[in-house]
Amino acid sequence: MALRAKSSGMAHADPHISENSRPVIRQLDDSAINRIAAGEVVERPASAVKELVENAIDAGATRITIDIADGGKTLIRVTDDGCGMTPDDLPLALSRHATSKIDGSDLLNIHTFGFRGEALPSLGAVGRLTITSRAAGHDAAQIRVSGGKLDPVKPAALRGGTVVELRDLFYATPARLKFMRSDRAESQAIGDVIKRLAMAEPSVGFTLRDVSGGGDGRVTFRADPLSGDLFDALHGRLAAVLGREFAENALKIDASREGIRLYGYAALPTYSRGAAVAQFLFVNTRPVKDKMLTGALRAAYFDFLSRDRHPAAALFIDCDPTLVDVNVHPAKSEVRFRDPGLARGLIVSSLRHALAEAGHRASTTVAGATLGAMRPEQPTATGAPRVYQMDRPSMGARSLSYAAQAPYRAEGAPVPQGDDNAPGFSEFASAYSGRVIDAPAPPHPAMAGQAVQEDQPEPQEQRAEELPLGAARGQVHENYIIAQTRDGMVIVDQHAAHERLVYEKLKRQMAENGVAAQALLIPDIVELSENDCARLLSVADELQKFGLGIEAFGGGAVAVRETPAILGTVNAEAMVRDILDELDDQGESQLVQAKIEAILSRVACHGSIRSGRWMRGEEMNALLREMEATPHSGQCNHGRPTYVELKLADIERLFGRT
């Protein structure tokens, strides 16, 4: 009896069921409804800024100013020069599900940012909201709502457009304030939102000010409106938002397929980042964070970056609104394509085509980092002014100077040593050349790249200097090729460059001949769930191209009958389950391809020119010419640069020749 009582006492009552009566269904009041909705639409101050700025863009604004205080917690003010609202529109704008963007007949044909009619009433439910607006031909008016309580419309003074001021966000739901981050973190999140919208709308000017503490505040971000060609305006806006270095190292993307257009800019592989912080994707100019699109971007750079590096890109997809559903997330940050494979394939093929057309090009940041590592001599501690050399002389003046400074040597007679009266320089020497060429047969590798004088340079080498990677002038430490270009010099890592060339050759051979498959004497049977089995069999044709042959074996099992021969002995079950994990995470799998190409990369590494090998001049020039003709030769198999280009002006700046 005591045991039964103890057991009864351990039972936990269901907190959702009343002991006295059944649950009662109640109709929530409008205030509670608005606060619940606000929890979905307004997650943090950045969410409120996003909704208000999108409304301003939808209103046709050309200049938008955003003022925030304390990370947006105490003040968010958005001022625009859009079409404005009439006094009669103001109360309706604060009603739930009231909007001018759609008529409700077609929820897929969406052409605007905001269309739900939830933002303004949600903000009014959790904060103190004031809207002042004036439409053309009407007087300005103002309306206020605080914690869901609406005040009457009253006259106001405003030249045009709309000013929306939100104070004390979440004051009506103080529990939400406990989940806010620091003012700095919230301000940074707001800045990220504004930058994304600024990239989406190059023709609109944006100004973000932090007015914490009162006064005029400080401008933390500014982007003036741009006009002209789409790509020119976008390129200028990306330079303002992402920085000049991104704009200099970005490739133009413009491709279309079956009603979907992809355009924007994607950075070179050598301009990669340590995290996915420079990836911006837009669908019909709407900033989105879509797993499928991000996976497609990663797949396009799959063969050019190591796993710890991430590409940088700003890509825009334009399509008929009926081909994409933007109504799948309260914040409209996710989309769903009617044909996701079409969008993904367009991204992968377009980016790979652009990267191939870039050829041997490497990012300018490589040269910048190299110049940064070369530090000129610092001024003396006495503070004496630095003495600069004269400006760089003309070609004729340099020729005469070289001639005058040539060591004097009477024909057939050496210069006497220890004689102070011996002539130092000849004033009438023959033509002088400091060009570095190769000796016919150097006795020791240490002599590689030794200077040899020659009366006249070969015309062929003069022409080579006009080529992108120039003419080889020497080899340093038996690993680095020094080449002279028309306006600078190039330093090439011979091993990394040749490794990439061999790797590209092996990939071409694999694409032409296919991947050899090794048939298993006894097929491996892998037991899976029916859903996993169906998902795996849906990509069986793609896996077969890389030598992995699978087929259904009844129930949820699959039979692995072939594996890629180049991989040798593999654990078929582990590979199949890893492929399924990639399919769940990214929607597609590159595991088999990655393993095969990793083998090709190792083969290329062992088959390429080794570090420490002396190269003849014709070999170095042949390597440079092959790099110019081979796509992706600007980076090695791991995404590192294969060469550094230094402009003559930058080199002269290092020596104070400015």
C-alpha positions in Angstrom: 0.0 0.0 0.0 2.8 2.4 0.9 4.6 1.4 -2.4 1.5 2.3 -4.4 1.2 5.6 -2.6 4.8 6.4 -3.3 4.5 5.5 -6.9 1.4 7.6 -7.2 3.3 10.6 -5.7 6.0 10.3 -8.3 3.6 10.7 -11.2 3.9 14.1 -12.8 0.7 16.0 -13.7 0.3 17.3 -17.3 0.7 21.0 -17.0 -1.5 21.5 -20.1 -4.5 19.7 -18.6 -6.6 21.2 -15.8 -7.5 18.8 -12.9 -11.0 20.4 -12.5 -12.2 20.8 -16.0 -11.3 20.5 -19.7 -9.2 23.3 -21.3 -11.3 26.3 -22.4 -10.9 27.7 -25.9 -10.6 31.5 -25.8 -10.4 34.2 -28.4 -7.3 36.3 -27.9 -7.6 40.1 -28.0 -5.9 42.2 -30.7 -3.2 43.3 -28.3 -2.1 39.7 -27.5 -2.3 38.8 -31.2 -0.1 41.6 -32.2 2.5 40.8 -29.5 2.6 37.2 -30.6 3.0 38.2 -34.2 5.7 40.6 -33.3 7.7 37.8 -31.8 7.9 36.2 -35.3 8.4 39.3 -37.3 10.6 41.4 -35.0 13.3 39.3 -33.5 15.7 42.1 -32.7 16.3 45.8 -33.6 17.8 44.7 -36.9 14.6 43.0 -37.8 12.7 46.3 -37.2 15.1 48.2 -39.3 14.8 45.7 -42.1 11.0 46.0 -42.2 11.0 49.8 -42.1 13.7 50.3 -44.8 12.0 47.7 -47.1 8.8 49.7 -46.8 10.7 52.9 -47.7 12.2 51.1 -50.8 8.7 49.9 -51.8 7.5 53.5 -51.5 9.9 54.6 -54.2 12.5 56.3 -52.0 15.8 57.4 -53.6 17.4 58.5 -50.3 16.9 56.8 -46.9 18.4 57.9 -43.6 18.4 55.5 -40.6 19.2 56.9 -37.1 19.7 54.5 -34.2 20.5 54.9 -30.5 21.8 52.3 -28.1 21.9 49.6 -30.8 18.3 50.4 -31.9 16.9 49.5 -28.5 15.9 53.1 -27.5 15.5 54.7 -31.0 15.1 53.7 -34.6 14.2 56.5 -37.0 13.8 55.9 -40.8 13.4 58.9 -43.0 12.7 58.6 -46.7 11.6 60.7 -49.7 9.1 58.2 -51.0 5.5 58.6 -52.1 4.3 59.1 -48.6 0.8 58.4 -47.1 -2.4 60.5 -46.8 -4.0 61.2 -43.4 -6.7 58.5 -44.2 -4.0 55.9 -44.9 -2.2 56.2 -41.6 -4.8 54.3 -39.3 -5.1 51.7 -42.0 -1.4 51.2 -42.2 -1.4 50.2 -38.5 -4.1 47.6 -39.0 -3.0 44.0 -39.2 -2.9 42.5 -42.7 -3.5 45.9 -44.3 -1.1 46.5 -47.2 -0.8 48.4 -50.5 1.6 45.8 -52.0 -0.8 43.0 -53.0 -4.6 42.6 -53.4 -4.6 39.1 -52.0 -5.7 37.4 -55.2 -2.2 35.9 -56.0 0.2 35.2 -53.2 3.0 34.0 -55.5 3.2 37.0 -57.9 5.1 39.2 -55.4 7.0 42.2 -56.7 7.8 44.0 -53.5 9.8 43.5 -50.3 7.0 43.9 -47.7 3.6 42.4 -48.5 2.2 40.8 -45.4 0.9 43.9 -43.6 2.4 42.7 -40.3 5.5 45.0 -39.7 3.9 48.3 -38.6 1.2 46.8 -36.3 3.7 44.4 -34.8 6.2 47.3 -34.0 3.3 49.3 -32.5 2.4 46.4 -30.3 5.9 46.1 -28.6 7.2 49.7 -28.8 6.3 53.4 -29.1 5.7 54.0 -32.8 5.2 57.4 -34.5 4.6 57.8 -38.2 4.7 61.2 -39.9 4.0 61.3 -43.6 2.9 63.5 -46.5 1.7 62.4 -49.9 1.8 64.7 -53.0 -1.3 66.9 -53.0 -2.1 66.2 -49.3 -1.3 67.7 -46.0 1.2 66.1 -43.7 -0.2 64.0 -40.8 1.0 62.1 -37.8 -0.2 59.1 -35.9 1.1 57.4 -32.8 0.7 54.0 -31.3 2.1 52.8 -28.0 1.9 49.2 -26.8 -0.9 48.6 -29.2 -2.9 51.7 -28.2 -3.7 53.9 -31.1 -3.9 57.7 -30.9 -6.0 59.8 -33.3 -4.4 61.3 -36.4 -3.2 64.9 -36.1 -1.7 67.5 -38.4 2.1 67.6 -38.7 4.9 69.5 -40.5 6.7 67.6 -43.2 7.9 68.6 -46.7 7.4 65.1 -48.2 8.0 61.4 -47.8 7.7 59.5 -44.5 9.4 59.5 -41.1 8.9 56.4 -38.9 10.2 56.7 -35.4 10.3 53.7 -33.1 11.3 54.3 -29.5 11.8 51.9 -26.6 11.5 48.7 -28.6 10.1 45.8 -26.6 9.1 48.0 -23.7 5.6 46.3 -23.8 7.3 42.9 -23.6 10.2 43.5 -21.2 11.1 39.8 -21.2 12.4 40.1 -24.7 14.9 42.7 -23.7 16.8 40.1 -21.6 17.6 38.3 -24.9 19.1 41.3 -26.6 22.9 41.4 -27.1 25.2 44.3 -26.4 24.6 47.7 -28.1 27.6 47.1 -30.2 26.5 43.7 -31.4 23.0 45.0 -32.2 24.4 48.0 -34.1 26.6 45.7 -36.1 23.6 43.6 -37.0 21.7 46.7 -38.2 24.7 47.7 -40.3 24.7 44.3 -41.9 21.0 44.6 -42.8 21.6 48.0 -44.3 24.6 46.9 -46.3 22.6 44.0 -47.8 19.8 46.2 -48.8 22.2 48.8 -50.2 23.7 46.1 -52.4 20.3 45.1 -53.7 19.4 48.8 -54.6 22.4 50.6 -56.0 20.1 53.5 -57.2 19.0 54.3 -53.7 21.2 56.3 -51.3 21.6 55.0 -47.7 22.9 56.8 -44.6 23.2 55.1 -41.2 23.9 57.3 -38.2 24.4 56.4 -34.5 22.8 59.1 -32.4 23.4 57.5 -29.0 23.9 60.2 -26.4 22.1 62.9 -28.5 23.4 65.4 -31.0 23.9 64.8 -34.7 25.6 61.5 -34.0 28.2 59.9 -36.3 27.7 58.4 -39.7 28.6 54.7 -39.6 27.7 53.8 -43.2 27.0 55.9 -46.2 26.3 54.9 -49.8 25.3 57.6 -52.3 22.8 56.7 -55.1 24.4 55.5 -58.3 23.1 55.7 -61.9 24.1 54.3 -65.2 24.5 50.8 -66.5 23.4 48.0 -64.1 26.8 46.4 -63.8 28.6 49.8 -63.4 26.2 50.9 -60.7 26.4 47.5 -59.0 30.2 47.4 -59.2 30.4 50.9 -57.6 28.0 49.9 -54.8 29.9 46.7 -54.1 33.1 48.7 -53.9 31.5 51.1 -51.4 30.0 48.3 -49.3 32.5 45.4 -49.5 35.6 47.4 -50.2 37.8 48.3 -53.1 39.8 45.1 -52.9 36.6 43.0 -53.5 35.7 45.1 -56.5 39.2 44.8 -58.0 39.3 41.0 -57.7 35.7 40.2 -58.6 34.6 38.6 -61.9 31.5 39.7 -63.7 28.7 37.1 -63.8 25.9 37.3 -66.3 24.1 34.2 -67.5 20.5 33.1 -68.2 18.8 29.7 -68.5 15.1 28.9 -68.9 13.7 32.1 -67.6 16.2 32.6 -64.7 19.0 35.2 -64.9 22.0 35.2 -62.7 24.2 38.3 -62.5 26.6 39.9 -60.0 30.2 39.6 -59.1 32.3 36.7 -57.7 35.8 37.0 -56.4 38.8 35.1 -57.6 39.7 32.0 -55.5 42.9 33.7 -54.2 40.6 36.4 -52.7 39.0 33.9 -50.3 38.0 34.4 -46.7 38.4 32.3 -43.5 34.6 32.2 -42.9 31.5 32.6 -45.1 31.1 36.3 -44.1 31.4 37.7 -47.7 28.7 35.7 -49.4 25.6 37.7 -50.4 22.7 36.1 -52.3 19.6 37.9 -53.6 16.5 36.6 -55.3 14.5 39.3 -57.2 16.7 41.8 -55.2 15.5 40.3 -51.9 18.4 39.4 -49.6 18.1 35.7 -48.7 20.0 33.1 -46.7 19.2 29.9 -48.6 21.0 26.7 -47.9 20.6 25.5 -51.5 22.1 28.6 -53.0 25.0 28.7 -50.5 25.7 25.1 -51.3 25.8 25.9 -55.1 28.3 28.7 -54.4 30.5 26.3 -52.5 30.2 23.7 -55.2 31.3 26.2 -57.9 34.6 26.9 -55.9 34.9 23.3 -54.8 38.0 22.5 -56.8 39.8 25.8 -56.1 39.7 26.3 -52.3 40.7 24.2 -49.3 37.9 23.3 -46.9 39.0 26.0 -44.4 38.6 28.8 -47.0 35.3 30.3 -48.3 34.6 32.2 -51.5 33.4 35.8 -51.6 30.5 36.8 -53.9 27.4 39.0 -54.4 25.0 37.1 -56.7 21.5 38.1 -57.9 18.9 35.8 -59.3 16.1 37.4 -61.3 13.1 35.3 -62.3 9.4 35.4 -62.7 7.9 35.8 -59.2 5.7 32.7 -59.8 8.8 30.6 -60.1 9.9 31.2 -56.5 7.9 31.2 -53.2 9.0 34.0 -50.9 6.2 33.3 -48.4 7.8 30.4 -46.5 9.4 32.3 -43.7 8.0 35.1 -41.4 11.1 37.2 -42.0 11.1 36.4 -45.8 14.7 35.4 -45.5 14.2 32.0 -47.1 12.8 31.2 -50.5 11.7 28.0 -52.3 12.2 27.6 -56.0 9.8 25.6 -58.2 12.8 24.0 -59.9 15.8 24.2 -57.4 18.0 22.1 -59.6 17.8 24.7 -62.4 18.9 27.6 -60.1 21.7 25.5 -58.6 23.0 24.4 -61.9 23.0 27.9 -63.3 25.1 29.2 -60.3 27.6 26.3 -60.6 28.1 26.4 -64.3 28.2 30.2 -64.6 30.8 30.6 -61.8 33.0 27.8 -63.2 32.8 29.4 -66.6 33.8 32.8 -65.3 36.7 31.3 -63.2 37.9 29.4 -66.3 37.8 32.6 -68.4 39.9 34.4 -65.7 42.8 32.1 -66.7 45.9 32.7 -64.7 44.7 35.8 -63.0 45.4 36.1 -59.3 44.0 38.6 -56.8 45.7 42.0 -56.3 45.7 41.4 -52.5 48.6 38.9 -53.0 50.8 41.7 -54.3 49.6 44.0 -51.6 50.5 41.5 -48.9 53.9 41.1 -50.5 54.6 44.8 -50.5 53.3 45.1 -47.0 55.9 42.6 -45.9 58.7 44.7 -47.5 59.2 47.5 -45.0 61.4 50.4 -46.0 64.0 51.7 -43.7 62.6 53.8 -40.9 63.8 57.4 -40.3 66.6 58.0 -37.9 66.0 58.6 -34.2 67.4 62.1 -34.6 64.4 63.1 -36.7 66.6 64.2 -39.6 64.6 64.5 -42.8 64.8 61.6 -45.2 66.8 62.3 -48.3 65.0 61.2 -51.4 66.6 60.4 -54.8 65.8 62.4 -57.9 62.8 61.5 -60.0 63.2 58.5 -62.3 65.2 59.7 -65.3 64.2 59.1 -68.9 65.4 56.1 -70.9 68.0 58.2 -72.7 69.4 59.6 -69.5 69.5 56.2 -67.9 71.4 54.8 -70.9 74.1 57.5 -70.6 74.2 57.0 -66.8 74.8 53.3 -67.2 77.5 53.9 -69.8 79.3 56.4 -67.5 79.2 54.0 -64.5 80.4 51.0 -66.4 83.7 49.7 -64.9 86.7 50.8 -66.9 88.8 48.1 -68.3 91.4 48.7 -71.0 91.2 46.1 -73.7 93.1 43.0 -72.6 94.3 44.6 -69.3 92.8 44.0 -65.8 92.1 46.8 -63.4 95.1 47.0 -61.0 94.2 46.2 -57.4 95.2 48.5 -54.6 95.9 51.4 -56.9 93.9 54.5 -55.7 94.7 56.3 -59.0 93.1 53.6 -61.1 90.2 54.9 -63.2 86.9 54.1 -61.5 84.3 54.4 -64.3 84.5 54.7 -68.0 82.8 57.7 -69.6 82.8 56.1 -73.1 82.0 52.4 -72.6 80.2 50.3 -75.1 76.6 49.3 -74.7 75.9 48.0 -71.2 73.2 45.5 -70.3 72.3 44.1 -66.8 69.9 41.6 -68.3 69.9 38.2 -66.5 70.1 35.2 -68.8 71.1 31.6 -68.4 74.6 30.3 -68.8 74.7 27.4 -71.3 75.8 24.8 -68.8 76.3 26.0 -65.3 78.7 23.8 -63.3 76.6 24.0 -60.1 73.0 24.6 -59.3 74.0 27.6 -57.2 75.0 29.4 -60.3 71.4 29.3 -61.7 70.2 32.8 -62.6 73.8 34.3 -62.6 74.1 37.6 -64.5 75.7 37.4 -67.9 76.3 40.4 -70.1 75.2 40.4 -73.7 75.5 43.0 -76.4 71.9 42.9 -77.7 68.8 41.2 -76.1 67.0 38.7 -78.2 64.0 40.0 -80.0 61.9 37.0 -78.8 62.6 37.8 -75.2 61.6 41.4 -75.8 58.3 40.2 -77.1 57.9 37.9 -74.1 58.0 40.9 -71.8 54.8 42.2 -73.3 53.0 38.9 -72.3 51.0 38.8 -69.0 53.7 36.9 -67.1 56.6 38.4 -68.9 60.0 36.9 -69.7 62.0 34.7 -67.2 65.1 36.5 -66.0 66.4 34.1 -63.4 65.7 31.6 -60.7 66.1 32.2 -56.9 66.7 29.5 -54.3 65.9 27.0 -57.1 62.2 27.4 -56.5 61.2 31.0 -57.5 61.2 32.2 -61.0 61.8 35.9 -61.5 60.2 37.3 -64.7 60.2 40.8 -66.1 57.0 42.3 -67.5 56.4 45.5 -69.4 55.6 47.5 -66.2 56.9 45.4 -63.3 58.0 41.9 -62.3 56.5 38.5 -61.5 57.7 36.0 -58.9 56.4 32.5 -59.6 56.4 29.5 -57.2 57.6 26.9 -59.8 56.3 23.9 -57.8 52.9 25.3 -57.0 52.4 26.5 -60.6 53.4 23.3 -62.2 51.3 21.3 -59.7 48.2 23.2 -60.9 49.1 22.6 -64.6 49.5 18.9 -64.1 46.3 18.7 -62.0 44.3 20.5 -64.7 45.7 18.1 -67.3 44.7 15.1 -65.2 41.2 16.4 -64.8 40.8 17.0 -68.6 41.9 13.4 -69.2 39.4 12.1 -66.6 36.6 14.2 -68.2 37.5 12.8 -71.6 38.0 9.2 -70.7 35.7 8.9 -67.6 36.5 7.4 -64.2 37.5 3.8 -64.3 35.3 1.6 -62.1 36.5 -1.5 -60.2 33.8 -4.2 -60.0 33.5 -5.9 -56.6 33.7 -9.6 -56.6 31.0 -9.7 -53.9 28.8 -6.6 -53.8 28.5 -4.7 -50.5 24.9 -4.7 -49.2 24.1 -1.6 -47.1 20.9 -1.5 -45.1 19.2 1.9 -45.0 15.8 3.3 -44.3 13.4 3.5 -47.2 13.7 7.3 -47.4 17.5 7.2 -47.3 17.5 4.5 -50.0 15.2 6.5 -52.3 17.3 9.6 -51.8 20.5 7.7 -52.6 19.1 6.1 -55.7 17.9 9.5 -56.9 21.5 10.5 -57.4 22.7 7.0 -58.6 23.4 8.3 -62.2 25.6 11.1 -60.9 27.5 8.7 -58.7 28.0 6.3 -61.7 29.9 9.1 -63.5 32.5 8.9 -60.8 32.8 5.1 -60.8 30.4 4.4 -57.9 27.8 1.9 -59.0 24.8 1.3 -56.7 21.4 -0.3 -57.3 18.3 -1.2 -55.2 18.5 -4.5 -53.4 15.0 -4.7 -52.0 13.4 -3.0 -49.1 15.7 -0.2 -47.8 18.9 -1.9 -48.9 21.3 -0.9 -51.7 24.0 -3.0 -53.4 27.3 -1.3 -54.1 28.7 -3.2 -57.1 31.4 -0.8 -58.3 33.8 1.6 -56.7 36.3 4.1 -58.3 39.4 2.2 -59.2 41.7 5.1 -58.4 40.6 5.0 -54.7 41.7 1.5 -54.2 40.1 -0.4 -51.3 37.2 1.6 -49.8 34.7 1.1 -47.1 31.6 1.2 -49.2 29.1 1.4 -46.3 30.9 4.3 -44.7 31.1 6.1 -48.1 27.4 5.6 -48.7 26.4 7.0 -45.3 28.7 10.0 -45.7 27.0 10.7 -49.1 23.6 10.6 -47.4 24.9 13.0 -44.7 25.9 15.5 -47.4 22.6 15.1 -49.2 20.8 15.9 -46.0 23.0 18.9 -45.2 23.5 20.4 -48.7 21.0 18.8 -51.0 23.8 17.3 -53.1 26.9 15.3 -52.6 30.4 15.8 -53.8 32.1 13.2 -51.6 33.1 10.8 -54.4 34.3 13.6 -56.7 36.3 15.1 -53.8 38.0 11.8 -53.0 38.9 11.2 -56.7 40.2 14.8 -57.2 42.2 14.6 -54.0 44.0 11.6 -55.5 44.6 13.5 -58.7 45.9 16.4 -56.7 48.4 14.2 -54.9 49.4 12.6 -58.2 49.9 16.1 -59.6 52.0 17.1 -56.6 54.4 14.2 -57.0 54.6 14.6 -60.7 55.3 18.3 -60.8 58.6 20.2 -60.8 60.1 19.8 -57.3 61.4 22.7 -55.2 65.2 22.9 -55.4 65.3 21.8 -59.1 67.4 24.1 -61.3 65.5 25.2 -64.5 66.9 26.4 -67.8 65.7 29.6 -69.3 63.6 27.9 -72.0 62.0 25.7 -69.3 61.0 28.7 -67.2 59.6 30.6 -70.1 57.7 27.5 -71.2 56.2 27.2 -67.8 55.1 30.9 -67.9 53.5 30.4 -71.3 51.6 27.3 -70.2 50.3 29.2 -67.1 49.0 31.9 -69.4 47.1 29.3 -71.4 45.7 27.2 -68.6 42.6 28.2 -66.6 42.9 28.5 -62.8 46.7 28.5 -62.9 46.7 31.6 -60.7 46.2 29.4 -57.6 47.5 26.0 -56.6 45.4 23.0 -55.8 44.8 24.4 -52.3 43.8 27.9 -53.2 47.1 29.6 -52.6 48.6 31.9 -55.2 51.1 30.6 -57.6 52.7 33.9 -58.5 53.0 37.5 -57.2 53.0 40.5 -59.6 54.7 43.7 -58.4 54.2 46.9 -60.4 57.3 49.0 -61.0 55.6 52.0 -59.4 55.1 50.0 -56.2 58.7 48.8 -56.2 59.9 52.4 -56.7 57.7 53.5 -53.8 59.5 51.0 -51.5 62.8 52.8 -52.3 61.4 56.2 -51.8 61.2 57.1 -55.5 57.9 58.9 -55.2 
